[in-house]
């Protein structure tokens, strides 16, 4: 009997000595979308997009005016001259569309590159945060369902978001100095 009790005590002691795993989860979408750097980036990028749209609209209006002037005077021209002017106008429109398309692609690539950089920064921060705070795992919850259920006590989204934004403000102050 003493051996059984001693065996149970050893098992209980061994089980209690095992380190508890600290697990948390983060709503990835919320952290990235509410990250101050992303919000600031979106505001500044919106200005670039608006400027691009104004430029594109202005160029399109200019071509439309030229087309209207051409239409008004085309009936008074020789057919060969009208065709020549029409082809020149068409070529100008195609060049403009090509230029606008290239600028749009460059703007889109710039935006995607910046977003990718911000996502990498968030991931690196969460990894460092987990190590510093003693987490064994920090899971990412998103719409795809990587965490289908988690006790709210283990949801560290706000904690991470606050720490991330606080850390990014420190970086801004350092870079301004």
Buried (B, 14 or more C-beta within 10 A) or exposed (E): EEEEEEEEEEEEEEEEEEEEEEBBBBBBEBBBEBBBBBEEBBEEBEEEBEEBEEEBEEBBEEBEEBBEEBEEEBEEBEEEEBEEBBEEBEEBBEEBBEEBEEEBEEBEEEBEEBBEEBBEBBBEBBEEBBEEBEBEEBBBBBEEEEBEEBEEEBBBBEEBBEBBBEBBEEEEEEEEE
